[in-house]
């Protein structure tokens, strides 16, 4: 018996899936325990020079109506038409593996329920952290833990930019341009630098860990566009690295608090040393204390690796790993407002401001310091307004 699957989309990730599959076909088949092949590749463009040109189709129905195709790798990106295509495949009993974090963040509850109803799989390991295995460990290996917090660097583009600002004293605009030249940032980098990509990923993690669908619109998100070189320099002197941190915390009142913010990470924290395009996810649980997952969070082959891992899992016929679907959420009352987020805080104030604190750093762009006491986000924002702060960010020890 040979397992046939289709690839939806032949862009960066889709072409990576095809390339990696045929490069490692023999070892993949050995691990899956069966012969495998790609029967269709869906794309509206023509690829006359491709060695797989006979596999291309522009008609999704070719895939949907072919009973030989039992599995689909969705690598199109965006919500539509991906949602329509994926839902139709699941309703036909075809398992789907996706790298599409926007799709999972917006429609994951519906697609997981559809997969369950039709006895097939909806896998999305590649949607968070690229090659880093995090979804399956959260669902399986750490299932015995009461997970109190997950925090991570979930976007390689912003981490690369911040690393260049730190290591090479490179202004934000120059670091972004370099990231684009190297292919780490899109022509339109908004989703990365404004934090939307990291937000979608923490939504997926939050939904999986805490069992209710968290939508991006319910998550406070701030990107790195306002981080300046002087903040990076000051943070270093004060003993911190600035990272874009996405986190979700379970509070004592039973609610959860997901958010995305530039954060000063203490050099005592292992995340401070995660640089360039690498990602890291820290999981805090009552059984494991802290566990960190680290690796390349994006890129053609790393993401393709995660997609194919899910395709292999399906080919093994080992059952629906994510069979426990998370609930749809009609409202976000289970999510705490960011105003309650509690931390010590970094402030940068004008040079003529009177600051009665130890541990300050005076520089050409003002005075930077970290508070001794913890404050809520609401209190920190009020204080920032009161003292005319030029910047304020939370601190992660």
C-alpha positions in Angstrom: 0.0 0.0 0.0 1.2 3.5 -0.9 0.1 6.7 0.9 -0.6 9.5 -1.5 -0.7 13.1 -0.3 -1.1 16.6 -1.9 0.6 19.9 -1.2 -1.5 23.1 -1.3 0.8 26.0 -2.4 4.2 25.9 -3.9 5.7 29.0 -2.3 8.6 29.1 0.2 7.2 26.4 2.5 5.3 24.3 0.0 8.3 24.1 -2.3 10.4 23.2 0.8 8.0 20.3 1.6 8.3 18.9 -1.9 12.1 19.3 -1.9 12.7 17.8 1.5 10.3 14.9 0.8 12.0 13.8 -2.3 15.5 14.4 -0.8 14.7 12.1 2.1 12.0 9.9 0.6 13.6 6.6 1.5 14.1 7.5 5.2 10.7 9.1 5.4 9.0 5.9 4.1 11.0 3.9 6.5 9.8 6.0 9.5 6.2 6.0 8.2 6.3 2.3 7.7 4.8 2.6 4.2 5.6 3.8 0.7 4.6 7.4 0.1 4.4 9.9 -2.8 3.1 13.3 -3.6 0.2 13.0 -6.1 -0.7 16.7 -6.6 0.8 20.1 -6.0 -1.8 22.9 -6.1 -0.7 26.3 -7.4 -2.2 28.8 -9.9 1.3 29.5 -11.4 3.1 27.3 -14.0 6.3 25.6 -13.2 7.4 24.2 -16.6 11.0 23.6 -15.5 10.1 21.8 -12.3 11.1 18.1 -12.2 7.6 17.5 -10.7 5.7 19.5 -13.4 3.4 16.5 -14.0 2.1 16.8 -10.5 0.9 20.4 -10.6 -2.8 21.2 -10.8 -4.7 24.5 -10.7 -8.0 22.9 -9.7 -8.5 22.1 -6.0 -11.3 19.7 -6.9 -8.7 17.3 -8.4 -7.4 16.8 -4.9 -10.7 16.9 -3.1 -12.4 14.3 -5.3 -9.4 11.9 -5.5 -9.9 9.1 -3.0 -6.3 8.0 -3.3 -5.3 11.3 -1.6 -5.6 10.6 2.1 -3.5 13.5 3.4 -2.9 17.1 2.5 -0.1 19.6 3.5 -1.5 23.1 3.5 1.2 25.7 2.8 -0.8 28.5 1.2 -0.9 31.0 4.1 -3.7 33.4 4.9 -7.2 32.6 6.1 -8.9 32.3 2.7 -9.1 30.2 0.5 -7.0 28.1 2.9 -9.9 27.7 5.4 -12.4 26.7 2.7 -10.0 24.1 1.2 -8.9 22.7 4.6 -12.4 22.3 5.9 -13.5 20.6 2.7 -10.6 18.1 2.9 -11.4 17.3 6.6 -15.1 16.8 5.7 -13.9 14.3 3.1 -11.9 12.5 5.8 -8.6 13.7 4.4 -6.1 14.6 7.2 -4.5 18.0 7.0 -1.1 19.2 8.2 -0.5 23.0 8.1 2.1 25.6 8.6 -0.5 28.4 8.5 -0.5 30.2 11.9 -3.0 32.8 10.8 -5.5 30.0 9.8 -5.0 28.1 13.1 -5.2 31.3 15.2 -8.5 32.4 13.6 -10.2 29.0 12.8 -8.4 26.3 14.7 -11.4 25.5 16.9 -13.7 24.9 13.9 -11.1 22.8 12.0 -10.2 20.7 15.0 -13.9 19.9 15.6 -14.4 19.1 11.9 -11.4 16.7 12.0 -12.8 15.0 15.1 -16.3 14.7 13.5 -14.8 13.0 10.4 -12.3 10.8 12.1 -9.2 12.4 10.7 -6.3 14.6 11.8 -5.7 18.4 11.8 -2.1 18.9 12.6 -0.3 22.2 13.0 3.1 21.6 14.5 4.7 23.9 11.9 2.5 26.8 12.8 4.5 27.7 15.9 8.3 27.7 16.1 9.1 26.3 12.6 11.3 23.3 13.2 11.0 23.5 17.0 8.7 20.7 18.3 6.4 22.4 20.7 2.7 21.6 19.9 3.0 17.9 20.3 5.1 18.1 23.5 2.6 20.5 25.0 -0.3 18.2 24.2 1.4 14.9 25.0 4.7 14.9 26.9 3.8 17.7 29.3 0.1 16.7 29.6 0.5 15.7 33.3 1.6 19.2 34.3 -0.4 22.2 35.5 1.1 24.7 33.1 1.2 28.1 34.7 3.0 30.0 32.1 4.5 29.8 28.6 6.8 32.6 27.4 8.9 32.7 24.3 10.7 34.4 21.4 8.4 33.3 18.7 9.4 35.5 15.8 12.9 35.1 14.2 12.7 38.3 12.1 12.4 40.6 15.1 14.9 38.6 17.1 17.4 39.0 14.2 16.8 42.8 14.1 17.2 43.2 17.8 20.4 41.1 17.7 21.8 43.4 15.0 20.9 46.4 17.1 22.7 44.9 20.1 25.8 43.3 18.5 26.5 45.8 15.7 24.9 49.0 17.0 22.8 49.0 13.9 19.7 51.3 13.9 16.3 49.6 13.6 15.7 50.7 10.0 19.1 49.4 8.8 18.6 46.1 10.6 15.2 45.7 9.1 16.6 46.4 5.6 19.3 43.8 6.2 16.7 41.2 7.3 14.8 41.8 4.1 17.9 41.5 2.0 18.7 38.1 3.7 15.2 36.9 3.2 14.3 36.9 6.9 11.7 39.6 6.5 9.0 40.0 3.9 8.8 43.0 1.6 5.9 44.1 3.8 7.3 43.3 7.3 4.3 44.5 9.3 3.2 41.1 10.6 6.7 40.6 12.1 7.8 44.0 13.4 4.3 44.9 14.8 4.1 41.6 16.6 1.1 40.1 14.8 3.0 36.9 13.9 4.1 36.3 17.5 0.5 37.1 18.6 -1.0 34.4 16.3 1.5 31.9 17.7 0.8 32.7 21.4 -2.9 32.4 20.6 -2.4 28.9 19.3 -0.3 27.9 22.4 -2.8 29.5 24.7 -5.7 27.7 23.1 -4.0 24.4 23.2 -2.8 24.6 26.8 -5.9 26.2 28.4 -8.6 24.6 26.2 -10.5 27.6 24.9 -9.9 29.4 21.6 -8.0 32.6 22.0 -8.4 35.1 19.1 -5.7 37.6 18.1 -8.1 40.5 18.7 -8.2 39.6 22.4 -4.4 39.8 22.9 -2.5 43.0 23.7 0.2 43.2 21.0 3.0 45.7 20.7 5.9 45.2 18.3 9.5 46.5 18.2 9.2 49.6 16.0 9.6 51.9 18.9 12.7 50.2 20.4 15.7 52.5 19.9 19.4 51.9 20.0 19.7 53.8 23.2 17.2 51.4 24.9 19.2 48.4 23.7 22.4 50.0 25.0 20.9 51.0 28.4 19.3 47.6 28.8 22.8 46.0 28.3 24.4 48.2 31.0 21.5 47.4 33.4 22.0 43.7 32.8 19.3 42.8 30.3 18.7 42.0 26.6 15.6 43.4 24.8 13.5 40.6 23.2 10.0 40.5 21.7 8.4 38.2 24.2 5.0 36.5 23.7 3.6 35.0 26.8 0.5 33.6 28.4 0.1 33.3 32.2 -2.6 31.5 34.2 -3.7 33.8 37.0 -5.0 32.9 40.5 -8.5 34.1 39.5 -8.6 31.3 36.9 -8.3 33.7 33.9 -5.4 33.7 31.5 -3.3 36.7 30.3 -1.7 36.4 26.9 0.3 39.3 25.5 3.1 40.3 23.2 5.6 43.1 24.2 9.2 44.1 23.8 10.7 43.0 27.1 13.9 43.4 29.0 15.1 39.8 29.7 17.6 39.4 32.5 21.0 37.9 31.5 20.3 35.3 34.2 17.4 34.1 32.0 18.4 31.5 29.3 16.2 33.4 26.8 18.5 36.4 26.9 21.1 34.4 24.9 18.7 33.4 22.1 20.0 35.4 19.1 19.6 35.9 15.4 16.7 34.1 13.8 16.5 31.5 16.5 13.3 31.0 18.6 12.9 29.7 22.1 9.8 28.7 24.2 9.9 28.4 28.0 7.2 26.2 29.6 6.6 26.5 33.3 4.8 23.5 34.9 4.4 22.2 38.4 6.0 18.9 37.4 8.9 20.0 35.2 9.5 23.5 36.7 11.0 25.0 33.5 11.5 23.4 30.1 12.9 25.2 27.1 12.5 24.4 23.4 15.0 26.0 21.1 15.8 26.1 17.4 15.2 27.8 14.1 11.8 29.3 14.2 11.3 29.9 10.5 12.7 29.3 7.0 12.0 27.0 4.1 13.4 23.7 5.2 12.9 24.0 9.0 9.2 24.7 8.5 8.9 22.0 5.8 10.5 19.6 8.3 7.7 20.2 10.8 5.0 19.9 8.1 6.4 16.6 6.9 6.7 15.4 10.5 2.9 15.8 10.7 2.4 14.1 7.3 4.5 11.1 8.5 2.4 10.9 11.7 -0.7 10.7 9.7 0.8 8.1 7.4 1.6 5.9 10.4 -2.1 5.7 11.2 -1.4 6.3 14.8 -4.7 8.1 15.5 -5.6 11.7 16.1 -2.9 13.2 18.3 -4.9 16.4 18.9 -8.2 14.6 19.4 -9.1 16.7 22.4 -10.3 19.8 20.6 -10.3 23.1 22.3 -13.6 24.9 22.9 -14.8 27.7 20.7 -15.2 30.9 22.7 -18.2 33.1 22.2 -16.6 35.9 24.3 -13.2 36.6 25.8 -14.3 37.0 29.4 -11.8 34.2 30.4 -8.9 36.5 29.3 -7.6 39.0 31.7 -7.0 42.6 30.5 -3.4 43.6 30.0 -3.8 46.3 32.6 -3.4 43.5 35.2 0.0 42.4 33.8 2.5 42.6 36.7 6.2 43.1 36.4 9.1 45.3 37.2 9.4 48.0 34.6 12.1 49.8 32.5 11.6 53.5 32.0 13.6 55.9 29.8 13.0 59.5 30.8 14.3 62.9 29.6 17.7 63.8 30.9 16.5 66.7 33.0 14.0 64.4 35.0 14.7 63.9 38.7 15.0 60.2 39.3 15.5 59.2 43.0 16.6 55.7 42.3 19.8 53.6 42.3 20.9 51.7 39.3 20.2 54.4 36.7 22.1 54.9 33.5 22.5 58.3 32.1 23.1 58.7 28.3 22.6 61.1 25.5 19.0 60.1 25.0 17.9 60.4 28.6 18.1 58.4 31.8 17.2 54.7 31.9 16.3 52.6 34.9 14.5 49.6 36.1 12.0 49.9 39.0 12.7 48.0 42.3 9.0 47.3 42.8 6.5 45.5 40.7 3.7 47.4 39.1 0.7 46.5 36.9 0.7 47.5 33.3 -2.0 50.1 34.1 0.2 51.6 36.9 3.3 51.6 34.7 1.5 53.4 31.9 0.1 56.0 34.4 3.6 56.5 35.8 5.0 56.8 32.2 2.5 59.5 31.5 3.2 61.3 34.8 7.0 61.4 34.3 7.0 62.0 30.6 8.7 58.7 29.8 10.1 58.3 26.4 9.9 54.5 26.6 8.7 51.8 29.1 8.9 48.0 28.9 8.3 45.1 31.2 11.1 43.1 32.8 11.4 39.3 32.7 13.9 37.9 35.3 
